[in-house]
Amino acid sequence: MDSDTFTVYFDGQFWVGLLEVTHDGELRTARHVFGSEPTAPELYEFALHEYGRLSAVAHCSPPVDAGGAERPRRPNPKRLARQVAKETGRPPVSTAAQEAMRLAIESGATARKRESKIRREADGARRRELARAKAKARHRGRA
């Protein structure tokens, strides 16, 4: 059974496309470095113009025994549901600009919380002082 699988992933520095070609129990691979995150139109362009070249490179690479890659096992449905829930709960991949904006918003929120806490404590201290002064006045009979 022959099969081709193309996977796009982030390797920590660049976005990489990995083509895995399985033919007669042998696995051959080829890799394409995209650099920045490819958009859907860029992936479509790649599929139209560069996929054939990448496939030729994969077919020229040294084969590795696929070791049963022809017949994938059916995953446990409960485990699969947990993995899907985990993936959907994970925040989507963000760009550096989005990350910078998130950090700016978070720092503004912490500064706002700190200022409101100081203001609330000062207001509480002022009220306590006022209540203490009223109690002292009542004690002296000046109510």
C-alpha positions as CSV (number, residue, x, y, z in Angstrom):
1,M,0.0,0.0,0.0
2,D,1.4,3.4,-1.0
3,S,0.7,6.6,0.9
4,D,2.0,10.1,1.1
5,T,1.7,12.3,4.2
6,F,2.7,16.0,4.3
7,T,2.9,17.6,7.7
8,V,3.6,21.2,8.5
9,Y,5.0,21.9,12.0
10,F,7.0,24.5,13.9
11,D,10.4,23.1,14.9
12,G,11.2,25.9,17.4
13,Q,12.8,28.3,14.9
14,F,11.2,27.7,11.5
15,W,8.0,26.3,10.0
16,V,8.9,23.0,8.3
17,G,7.0,20.8,5.9
18,L,7.8,17.1,6.1
19,L,6.8,14.7,3.3
20,E,6.6,11.0,4.2
21,V,6.3,8.5,1.3
22,T,5.5,4.9,2.1
23,H,6.0,2.4,-0.7
24,D,6.3,-1.4,-0.4
25,G,7.0,-1.2,3.3
26,E,9.7,1.4,2.9
27,L,9.5,4.9,4.3
28,R,11.3,7.8,2.5
29,T,11.2,11.4,3.6
30,A,11.9,14.9,2.4
31,R,11.8,18.2,4.2
32,H,11.0,21.7,3.1
33,V,11.7,24.8,5.3
34,F,9.1,27.5,4.9
35,G,10.6,30.0,7.3
36,S,7.7,32.0,8.5
37,E,4.3,30.4,9.1
38,P,2.8,29.5,5.7
39,T,-0.7,30.8,4.9
40,A,-3.3,28.7,3.2
41,P,-2.7,30.3,-0.3
42,E,1.1,29.8,0.2
43,L,0.5,26.1,0.9
44,Y,-1.7,25.8,-2.1
45,E,1.0,27.4,-4.3
46,F,3.5,25.0,-2.8
47,A,1.2,22.0,-3.5
48,L,0.9,23.2,-7.2
49,H,4.5,24.0,-8.0
50,E,6.9,22.5,-5.4
51,Y,5.3,19.2,-4.3
52,G,6.5,17.3,-7.3
53,R,10.1,18.4,-6.7
54,L,9.8,17.5,-3.0
55,S,8.3,14.1,-3.9
56,A,11.3,13.4,-6.3
57,V,13.7,14.3,-3.5
58,A,11.8,11.9,-1.1
59,H,12.0,9.1,-3.7
60,C,15.8,9.6,-4.0
61,S,16.3,9.5,-0.2
62,P,17.5,6.3,1.5
63,P,14.7,4.0,2.5
64,V,13.9,3.1,6.1
65,D,11.8,0.1,7.1
66,A,8.3,1.4,7.8
67,G,7.8,-1.3,10.4
68,G,4.0,-1.7,10.1
69,A,3.3,1.8,9.0
70,E,0.9,0.3,6.3
71,R,-1.7,-0.7,8.8
72,P,-2.3,2.0,11.4
73,R,-4.0,0.9,14.6
74,R,-7.4,2.3,15.5
75,P,-7.0,4.6,18.4
76,N,-8.9,4.1,21.7
77,P,-12.0,6.4,21.3
78,K,-11.7,7.7,24.8
79,R,-8.0,8.6,24.4
80,L,-8.8,10.2,21.0
81,A,-11.6,12.3,22.6
82,R,-9.2,13.4,25.4
83,Q,-6.5,14.4,22.8
84,V,-9.1,16.3,20.7
85,A,-10.3,18.2,23.8
86,K,-6.7,19.0,24.8
87,E,-5.9,20.3,21.3
88,T,-9.0,22.4,21.1
89,G,-8.3,23.8,24.6
90,R,-4.8,24.8,23.6
91,P,-4.5,28.4,22.4
92,P,-3.9,28.8,18.7
93,V,-0.5,29.5,17.3
94,S,0.2,33.2,17.6
95,T,2.6,35.6,15.8
96,A,5.2,37.6,17.6
97,A,3.1,40.7,17.3
98,Q,0.2,39.0,18.9
99,E,2.4,37.8,21.7
100,A,3.8,41.3,22.2
101,M,0.2,42.7,22.4
102,R,-0.8,40.0,24.9
103,L,2.2,40.9,27.1
104,A,1.4,44.6,26.9
105,I,-2.2,44.0,27.9
106,E,-1.1,41.8,30.8
107,S,1.4,44.3,32.1
108,G,-1.2,47.1,31.9
109,A,-3.7,44.9,33.8
110,T,-1.2,44.1,36.6
111,A,-0.3,47.8,36.9
112,R,-4.0,48.7,37.1
113,K,-4.6,46.0,39.8
114,R,-1.6,47.3,41.8
115,E,-2.8,51.0,41.6
116,S,-6.4,50.0,42.6
117,K,-5.1,48.0,45.6
118,I,-3.1,51.0,46.8
119,R,-6.0,53.3,46.4
120,R,-8.4,50.8,48.2
121,E,-5.9,50.5,51.1
122,A,-5.5,54.2,51.4
123,D,-9.3,54.7,51.4
124,G,-9.7,52.0,54.0
125,A,-7.0,53.7,56.2
126,R,-8.7,57.1,55.8
127,R,-12.1,55.6,56.8
128,R,-10.6,53.8,59.8
129,E,-8.9,57.0,60.9
130,L,-12.2,58.9,60.6
131,A,-14.1,56.3,62.5
132,R,-11.4,56.3,65.2
133,A,-11.7,60.1,65.5
134,K,-15.5,60.0,65.8
135,A,-15.2,57.3,68.5
136,K,-12.8,59.4,70.4
137,A,-15.1,62.5,70.1
138,R,-18.0,60.4,71.4
139,H,-15.9,59.2,74.3
140,R,-15.1,62.7,75.3
141,G,-18.8,63.7,75.1
142,R,-18.7,65.8,72.0
143,A,-21.1,63.7,69.9
